[in-house]
């Protein structure tokens, strides 16, 4: 008889700001649920998100989306014990004119604690000037980071806490959800370099027709064979150590796939309904597979966005990890082992040395049985 005993669960890997995003993709439309944890109070917060196409349907979202995702997909660690027996195309003009300004406001509104505005920009310096004039107070180095997105005609979702709520302590505001039309899947990470800490945790959840991976970052999985119990670690295993070693070996540019499963099963169907805001039993949902990807990156590694592509070779990956027990054999088991060894020696002496073939065969079979008992 065997039973599994949960010894720990993987939590946050760093204490610095954390980005979490759900990317729901059906091949033509991307719905993004985005949450960022801040170090400072809301008076200093300006949230600028580049979007490949014009974002629509900007709405607040409940924290329980990420709470539920964390609960269902974060790696959990088990030891098996014996209990008995032996992861906006812009339409700006090519030249400046009074009719087509360098920065234009396409839409504005509120979403929970945020007031937001959708911008189109043809010039990075003009975009910086507009944001500063409207009290977003972006850092001086923002222009270089913005330029790469402006050159590709991305749009901008700019958010800040509503003035009437600015006196409240909100270091982890509620998520924001928005939608845009696009045939490729990309997470804009390079822009985060201008406000990054020494370490930054990025968690991406991709809900799509199949498993996804990074195209321009390294991809890895952490095998259970590399794990061992560690009572002093947050997860009570060496998972954090193995994770960081993998990141260091790749220069910080690696995403670890921690979960990859279909969500149309009975157990995970409520999570699929929560993410898509649709009844999984009604209609034809294309995006029913969830991949969880996680990375710990430093500002130096944030030199590119994350391009996500289908992983046709990848296998389903549950979040359970089974470790070999590090406990030493108990005294009774050591006594049983010693007795089995003595029995094996007697078997060799009495049967295999016999001149009768029948006894030799019986001796070999008995020796095999004794070896199995020793292994158990």
N, C-alpha and C positions, 0 to 999 in steps of 0.2 A: 504494500500500500504506500502511495506517495501523495504528498500535498504540496501546493505552492504557497510560499509565505512572502508577502510583499515587504521588502525592506526599505524602499524609498521611491521617490519620484523626482524627476528633473525639474528644477525651477529656473528662475532668472540666473543667467551666468555672470552678469555684471550689475553693478549698482548705479551705473550712469544711465542717461536717457535711453529709452527703448522705443523702437518703432514696430508696430504691428499692422499688418494689412491683409485683408481678404480680397483676392482677385477672382471674381466669378466671370468665367469666359466661355462663350458658346461658339466662338469662331468669327463673330461679327460685332458683338457688343461686349463691353467690359463694365462690370459693376465693381466699384472699389469701396470697401469699408476700411477706414483708416483711423488709427489711434496713435498718438505720440505722447509720451510721458515727458514732462518738462521739469527742469530744476528750479526755475524761477517762478515768481507769482504772475498772475494774469496781466498785470499792468505792463510787463516787459515782453509779452508773448505776441509774435506775429508769425503766422503760419502761411508760408508761400509754397504751393504745390504745382509744379509743372505737369500739364496733362497733354497727351499726344493729340487729342481732339477736344472740341468744345464740350465741357462738362455740363450735364443737365441734372435735374432732380436732386439738388443738393439738400440733404436732410440730416437731422441728428439720428443717432443710432444708439441702442441700449448697450451698456457695458457687458451685459450677459452674453452677447455674441462671442466675445473673446474669452470670457470666463468659461463658457461651455466648450469652446474649442480647446482651451488649455486643459480642461478636465478630460476630454476624450482623446487627445492626441499627444500630450507630453509623455515622453518615455517613462515607463514604470518598471521597476526592477524587482525581480523575484528570485528566490532560492528554492529549489525543489528539495524537500526533506522527506526522509523515510518515516512513516508513522507506524510501521509494523512489518513483520515478515523478515525473511532474509533479503505636405512642402500649397486730335482737334485740328485737323488741318486748318491753317489760318488763311484768310483771304485778304491779307494786307497787300497794298500796292507796292510796286518795286521801287518807287521814288517817293520822296516826301512831298506832301501838298497840304493845303488847308482843308481839303475835302477828306483826306484820309490821314488822320493824325497818327503819330508814332505809337501812341498807346490809346486804346479805345475800351470803354466799359461796355461789355456785352450783356451783362445781367448782374443783378445784386439782390440780396435778401438776407434772411436770418435762418439759422439752424441751431436750435437749442441755445447754448451760451454764446455762440459765435454769430457775428455779422460777416457776411462774405460778399465777394465781388469776383466776377469772371472777367479777365482781361485778355485782350489780344495786343501783341507788341511787335513792332518791326525793328526796334533798336534797344539794346540792352541798357545803355546809359539813360535813355528816356524812361525806361521801365523803372530803373532805380530812382530816378528823380520823382516819378509819379508816386511811387510807394512812400518815399520820404515825405513828400508834400501831404500825403494822406495819413501821416502819422503811423506808418508801419516801421519806420526807423531801421532799415536793413543795414547790415554791416558794410563797410567800404569795399570789401573784397567780393561783394555779391555780383558786381557787374561781370566779372570774368566767368563766374559760375552760370549766370543767366544767359550769357552770349551763346553757348552751345545749344540751348533750347530755342532761343530766338531764331538762330540760323535754320533750325528745322521746323519753324512755324508752329511750335507748341503753343498751347493756351495756358493761362495761369488762373489758379483758384487761390485767391488771397483771403485769409481769415484772421480775425482778431476778436478777442472777447468783447462782448457788447459793453458800452460804457457804464450802463446801470448795474452791471454785475462785476465790475473791475475791482471792487473792494473785497471780493470773496477769494478765499484760498483755493485755487483750482490748479493743482500740479499735474493732474492726469484727467483732462477734460473728456467728456463722452466722445465716442467715435463719430466720425462724419462719413456719410455714404453719398456717392455720386456716380453717375453713369456717363459713358461716352462710347461712340461707335469707332471700332478699330479692328483690324484683322490680325494684329500682332499683339503680343503681351509683353509689356516692359514695366519695370518698377523704377522710378526715378530716384536713384540713390546718390548720384554725383553731387546734386545740389545740397545734400546734407553735410557735405564737407565743410561748409562755411560756418556751421554751428555745432560741429561734432565735438564730443568729449574724447578723452584718451582712448576709451573703449566704448563701443556702441553695439547694442544687441538688436539684430534685425530678425523678425519672425514673419515669414510669408506663408499664407495659406492659399493655395491655388485650387479652386473648384472648377473643374473642366471635364470634358468627356473622358479623359484618361489621365494617367500619371504625367507630371511635368518635372523638368529639370532646368538648370541654368545653362545657357548656351555659351556665355562669355565668362563664366566663373567655373572654378573646379566644383565637382560634385562628389560627395563621399557618403558612405553609411558607416556607422560604428557597430562592429560586430560584437555579439555577446561574448565571443571568445576573448576579446580584449578587455573585458570587464572583470572586476573582482570587488568583493565587499571592502568598504572603508568607512568605519564608524565615525571618523572625524570629518568626512566630506558632507556637504549639504544634502546630497542624494543618498548618502550612506554607501556610495560606491565611488569608484575612480572615474566615473563618467565625465565629470568636469575636466579632469586632468587629460583624459584621452581627447576630448573635444578641443581643448586649447592646443594640444600638441598637433592635432591635424590642422588647425588654423595657422599655427606658426610655420609648419612645413610648407604651406601654400602661400606664405606672405600675407595672410589675412584674407585672401580672396578665395574662399571656399564656403559653400553652403552644405550643411549636413542635412540629409533627408532623414527625418525622424518618424514620419508616418506617411503611408500611401495606401488608401483603402477606398473601396466603393462605398458610397453612402446610401445606396438604395436598399440596404438590408434592413430588417425589422429593427435591430438595435440602434442603428445610426440614422434611421429615417427622420426622427424629430430634429436632429441637427441639420440635415439637409433642408428641411422646411424652414428652420430658423434662418439659415443663410440666404436662401433664395426668396423667402417671403411668399412661397407658393406651396400648395399641398403636393407632396411628392407622389401621391396616388392619383392625382388628377393632371391630365395634360401630358405632353411629351417633353420632359426635361432632358436637355442634352448634357448639362453639366452635373454629373452625379458622382464624380471621383474627387477625393480630397487628398492633396499632397501638402505636407508641412515641411518647410525648409527653414533652417535657422543658421545664423552666422554671428560671429563676434568680430567686428572690424574696427580698425583705427582710421583716423582721417587720411593717412597716406594711402590706404587701400581703397578709399572712396573716389577712385579716378574714373569710374564708369558706372553706367546704369546697369540694371540687372535684366537681361533679355531671357525670357522664359519660353521654352519650346517643349513639345510633346516628348515623352521618354518612352518610346515604343518597346525598348528592351528591358525596362524596369519591371520588377515583380512587385506585387502587393506587399506592403510592409506594415505589420501591426506595431503598436507602441509597447508591447510587452517584451522585456529583455530578461532572459533567464541566465543566472550566474551559477557557477560551480561553487559549492559551499567550501569555505576556507577552514571549517572546523576540523580539528584533529579527531581521529577515531577514539571512541569511548573505550574504557577499560574492558567491558564485556565483549565488545566487537573485536578487540585485540586478542582476547582469550580464545574467541571462536576461530579467529584466523590462525592462531598458533596450533589449535587442535586440528584444524583442517590440514595444516602443513604436515603435522605428524602423521595424519591419516594418509596423506599423499605418499610419504616416504614408505610407510608400511605397504601401501598398495604396490609400489614399485618392487619392493623386496619379495613380497609373497606371490604376486601374480605374473608380472612381466618377466620375472626370472624363471618362471615355470616352463617345463618342457612341453606342456599341453597347449595347443593353439587356442582352444576354446577359453582356457583360463587367461591366456594373454590378451585376447580380444576383450574379455570381460574386465580385465585389469585396466586396459586403455580407456574403456568407456567410463569406468569408475573414476579414473584419474581425471578425465575431462570434467566429470560432475563435481569433483572436489575442487578443481580450478575455478569453476563457475561460482561455487560457494565462497571461495576466497575473494573473488572479484566483487561479489555482492556484499 
